Amino acid sequence: MDERLTTVAGNPERERYERMWGIPEYRAISPGEQLATIFLMQAKPKKGAEVTDFGCGTGRGGLALHRAGLNVRLTDFASNCLDPEVREALGDKFEVADLTQPLSWHSEYGYCCDVLEHISTADVRTVLGNILATAQHCFFAISTVPDHFGPATGSGALHLTVQPLSWWREQLSALGALVHWAQEEESYCWIYCTAWKDVKDLIDGRINISPEMLEEQVLTNIRAGWQMAQPHLQQEREVVMLAGGPSMNDFIDDIRKHRESGAALVTMNGSYHWALERGLTPSMQIVLDARQFNCRFTKPVNDQTKYLIASQVHPDTLAGLPHDNTYLFHSGISETAQELVREKYGIFHPVPGGSTVMLRALPLLLILGFSKFRVYGFDSCLAGDRHHAYAQTENDSEVVLPVRCGGRLFYCAPWMLAQASEFREVVGLFGDHLQMEVTGDGLIRHMLETGAQLASGA
């Protein structure tokens, strides 16, 4: 039996519950055993599905799920909680762990009965967050009344958080969980939920500044008289695109080889500096983000680089750029701005695409006549704790969510999931007009190789 006691050593409640499990009467009733059928009816798991029994206690609930054909993992912070029958059958599936600490595994389902009411109110959200991050679909059974056993045995109250269903739903909602089903009875409540949402529930590609400020920036930049990106005839030159993801660092020699063989090198946002630092001169730098602090993406100016800049950017992003090598493109602007473009340039060429610079860069480059793309760093997921191939501090504190895709588990910020979802749409619109090779082992490459869809929590 693998008992990783280091995760529970600092929890003062552990010794109390190990004493409780030494009282035969405390083992008499196993809510997890009684509620296994309710869980199976709600979750409808497939045979062999992975399920974690959080705070398993006697383990009889986990044993019932095991006998139903599920692949069960048991965890509790009391090392002596399992019944002998359960220890014999599932002892190698048991791990001692503290639910107030992050857990090191993931499973498709979580089963948590007669546990949360034992958690101090101050720790409830931490425990819920750890469980929701570990299991994609979670079943909770929670007592809503004070306990009698603890006071009767001189052990003090065991139910430290006594709250109705509405309160528990508020805690789950605050953590971003979606409740599929809930039921409240006289002394308990049941909840079946998930926090692993579909990408379209997480982000919708909205601009990250106010509409008024965006409009002001668009009009200011159009009036400044910059050149406008124009459609070109198709050309055969290959384009190497640096999308900025962590895997870019694994292909420096490959990128250099293709650049030296004559491929155009297109950078976006911070990959511009990444390339310059490695002696790689970008053919084009593309910037989409409208926020002022991203003016750093066009500094220092390189006289061998063409700058393709969305008209929505802050004017500081355009400041100092050479007029003969700088071109505006429009990624969705108001009717007023469109009329101004037509007035100044005679024609309006909108660039369709998604909410990230990569998903605008592909259609933009197609308009410019390019159709052969070799893409580096288009991961749309984290590699360990790295979100980019370089430091980008504004992304350091982002929420990280697990997502299953084609049988694999990836960790993504919400914008990464949005990008992956929108990429399917971009490929649907333009896939017949481009040849694209995506390197690395990230989410986008996996989607292309397997035709996999992002998990929708179904």
N, C-alpha and C positions, 0 to 999 in steps of 0.2 A: 504494500500500500504506500502510495506517495503522499506524505503529509508534509506540506511546505509550511512549517509552523512559523517561519519568519514573518509571514503576512498577517499574523494574528497576535504576535507577542505583545504589542502595545495596547491591545483592547482589554480594558478592565472587566468587561462583561463575560469574557471567555470562561474564566474560572467559575463564575456564578452558574453559567449554563452547564458546565461539566459536572458541577454538583447536582444540578437539577436532573441531568440524565442518569445520575446514579440512583434516583428515586423511582422504583418500579411503577408507581401510580402515574408518573409524568409521561410514561410511554404508552399508557392505556389507549389513548385516542390519537390517531394519525390523520389530521385533516387532508394531507396530501393523498393518502390512500383512498379516502372517501370521495375526493373530488376528481380523481383521474378520469373518470368517465365524462364529466362536464368539460374538462380540457379537451379530450379527444373529440367530443361533439363540436366544440367551437373551432378548434384548430384544424381538424381533419388532416393530420400529418400523414405523409406517405410512410410506408414501411421502411425502416432503416434511417429515418430522419433523425438528426442530432437534436437532443433536448438536454438542457441543463436544469437540474433541480436545485434552485438556490435556497440555502437554509434547509437542507433536506431532512434534518432531524433523524427520526428512526430510519429513514430511507424507504419506508414501505410504499410511499407514493411513487418514488423512482422505480422501485421494483415492479409496481403495477404497470408503469409505462414500458419498462423493459419487457415484461411478459406480453405487452400489446405489440411488440415488434419494433420499438424505437431504440435508438442508440443513445443510452442515458449516461450523463455525467452527474455525479453527486458532489455537492460542496456544502460545507458547514464550518463554523469556526470552533465547534466543540469536537475534539478528536474522538470522544467516546460515545457519540450520539447514535451510531448505527445499531440496529438490532442484529443479533448473531446471524439470522437467516440472510439478511441483506449483506452483511459483511462477507459472508461466504460466497454469495452470488455476484456481488458487484463491488467487492472491496478494492479491486484494482481500478475502479472508475471513481473512487472517492478521493477528494482533495480537501484539505483544511485550508480555508481562505476567509478573509475578512471582507465583507461586502462594502465596507466604507473605503476600501482601497480599490484602485483599478484592477481589473481581472485580465489575465493574459491569454484568453482563448475566446473563440466565438462559436456560436451554435445557431441553428435555424430557429429553435424554440427555447423559450424560458418558462419554467414552471416554479412558482413561488407561493407557497401556501403556509399561512399561519407564521409569517416572518415579519412583515413590515410593521405590524402593531408593536413588535418588540424593539423596534429601532427608536432611539431618541428623536424627538421632533427636529432637533437641530441637524441631525444626520440623514433625515428622510430623503431629501433631494439628492444628496450625494449617492446614497445607496440606490435609489431609483435610477439615477443617471448611469451608474456602473452596470446595473442589470440591463437597462435598455441599450447600452452600447455593446453589450456582450451577446445578446440574443435578439434576433430579428423580430420575432413575434413572441409576446410575453403574456402569460396568464397569471393573474394575481388573485389570491383569496385572502381577505383581510378581515380580522375581527374588528367590529366597531363598538365594542363594549369593554369595560374593565375586566381583568381576570380575577379569579378567586383563588387559584391554586397557589400563587406566589405569597399573598398575605397569609393564607391558611398554614403554610409551611414555614413562616417566618423569613421568607426570602425577599420580601418586599414586592411591590407591583412589578409584574413582568410585562404588562402592556403599557408601554411608555408613550405611545401615540394613539389616542382613542379619538377617532374622527369619522364622520359619515362619508358616504360615497362621494358626495359633492366636493368635499375637501380633497379627497384623493384624486379626483378628476382634475381639480385645479393644479395640483402638483405635477401631474402628468402633462397637462397642457403647457405649463410653464417650461417644461423640458422639451417641448415640441412633439410630444407623442400624439398619435391619432388613436382614439378609442374606437374599436370596431364594435364592441358589445360590452354592456355592463348590466349588473343586476344587484339590487339591494334587498336584503331580508332583515329580519328583526335584529340580528346580532352580528351580521357579517355582510360583506359585499364581494362580488366577483367582477373582475375586469379583464378583458382581452384587448391588447393594444399593440402598437408598434411605433417606434421612433425612426425607423428606417424608411423614410418617405420616398416617393417617386420624385425624380428631379424636378418635374414641373411644379411640384408643391413647394420647392425650396427657393426658386429664383425665377424671375420671368424676364430677365434681360433689361430691366429698367435702367435708365441713365442714372449715374450716381451723383448728380448735382440737380438743383432745382430746375424746372422747365424754363422759368424766367431767365435764370443765369445762362442756361444753355442757348436760348434764343439770342440773347445779347452777344454771346461769344460767336455764334454762327454769323450773325449780321456784321459784326466788327471785322471778322476775318475775310468775309466776302468783299466788303467795302475796301479792304486794304490792297486789293488789286493783285493778289497772288495768281499764278497760272493755275489752270484747272486740268486735272488728269483727263485725257481723251482716249477713246477707243483706238486700238492699233490692229493691224493685220496680224494673223497668227505667225509666230516665229518658232524655230526649232530649238532654240537655246534652252538648256535645262536650268531650272531654278533650284538652288539649295535654300531652304527656308529654316531659320532658327527660331523655333517657337518658345524657347525659354525654359522648358521643363528640365527636371534633374538629369534625365538620361543624356542630355546634350554633352555632359562632361565625359561620357563614355565613348564619344565618337569624334574627338578633336582631330585625330590624324585623318579620319575618313573625310571630315568636312574640308580639311586643308587640301586633301588630294583632289577632290572634286572642284574646289575653287581654283586650284592651280591648273586644272585641265580645261578651264574656260567657263564653268557654270557661273551664272549670276548668283550673288549672295544677298539674300533678303533677310534683314533683321527686323525685329519688332520689339518695341519697348526696351527693357533692360538687356536683351540679347545684343543690342547695339554695342554697349560697353564691353560685354563679354567677348565679342568678336575683336574689337579694337585692342583689348588687352592681350590678345593672342596673336596680334599682327595680321589679322584678317580684315581687309577693307570691305565694308558693305557696299554692294551696288546700290541698294535701296534700303532706307529705314522707314518703317510704317508706324504711325502713332494714331491711336483712336481715342484714348481716354481724355475726358474733358476736364479733369481736375488740375488745378494750377501746379501742384507739386510735381506733376509728371513732366514739367518742362525740362527736367534733367535728361529726358530721353533723346533730346536733340543737341546735347552738349557733350563734348566739344564738337564743333562743326568740322566736317571733313570735306574737302573740295572735290573728292572723287565719288561722293555719295549723293544720290538723288533722294530727296525727302518727300514722301507721300504722306500728307498730313490731313486728317479728317477736319472738316470745317468747324466742327464743334469744339475743338481743343481750346484751352485758355490761350489768349494771344501771346503769353510768355513762352509758350512752346514754339511759336513761330519766330520769336524775336531773335535776330542775328543770323537767320538762315539766308543763304544766297537766293535771290529771286529767280535766277536762271536755272537753279537746280531744285526748286521747291514747287510742289503741286498740291493743290487742295483736291480732296474728294469728299463726296457728300453721302452720309450713311443714314439718312432719314431725317429730313429737315421740314420745317413748316411750309405752308403755302406761301407765306410772305417771303421767306428766304428763297424758295424756289423761283418766285417771280424776280427777285433781285438777281439771282444767278442768270436767268434768261435775259434780263436787261443788260447785264454787264458782259456776258459771254455769248449770248445768242442761242444757247442750247443748254439743257440740264441733263446730266448723266448720273442718275442715282446708282449707288453701289449697294446691292442687297447683301444679306448675310445675317450672321448671328450677333450675339451680344459681346463677343470678345474680339480682340484685334486679329487673331488668327482666322476667325470665321468671316471677317471682312476682307482680310488680305487675300484669301483665295479667290473670291469673286473679282476683286480689284485687279489682281494679276491676270485673270482670264480676260478681263476687259482690255488690258494692256497687251494682249496677244500671247501670253505665256500659257502653256498647257501641260508641261512636264515638270513635276515637282518631286524633289527628294527632301523629306521633312525630318528635322531633328528636334527632339525635345517637345514633341506634341504628345505629351503623356496624359494630361488631364487627370492626374492622380499624384499622390505623394510617393516619394521613395524614402522610406523611413520617416523622418521628420522634415524632409526637404521638399519645399513646394516649387522651387526654381533651381536652376543650375548655378545661381549666384544669390547673394544676399538681397532681399527685398522686404524690408522690415514691416511694411504695411500689411503683409500677408501672414506675419508670424502669429498673430492672435486669432486667426480665423477658426471657426467651428470646423471640426473634422468629422466626417460621417462615413461609416462603412457602407459599401454598396456591393451587391453581388451582381456579376455579369458573366453569363456563359460558364457558370461553375466556378468562377474565381472571385476572390474577395479583394476589393480595392478600397483605399482610404482617400477621400476627396473632400476638398472645400466645396461649398455650394456652387461657386462659379465654375468649378471644374465639372461638376455634374451637369450644369446647364450647358456648358460647352459640348460635352459628350452627346447630350440629347439633341442639341441644335445641329451638331455635326451631321447627324443622320439626315436632317432636313436639307442641309447644304449639299450633301452628296446626292440626295434624291433630286435636287434641282439641277446640279451641274455635273454630276458624276459621268455623264456620257461625253463631257467635253474636256476631261482632264485625266492625266496619268499621274498617279501619286503613290509614292512609296514612303511609308512611315516607319522610322527606325525605333529601336528600343523595345521595351517589354511593358509598356504602360497600357492604360485602359483603351485608348484609341486604337492602338495596334491590335489589341486583343479583339476589339469589336470588328475590325476589318478582317481579321483572320478567321473568326468563327461566325461572323454574322450575328453575334450575340446582342440581345437587347438588355438595357439596364433593368435591374429588378424593380418592380413597382410595388413591392410589399405583398404581392399576391402569392 
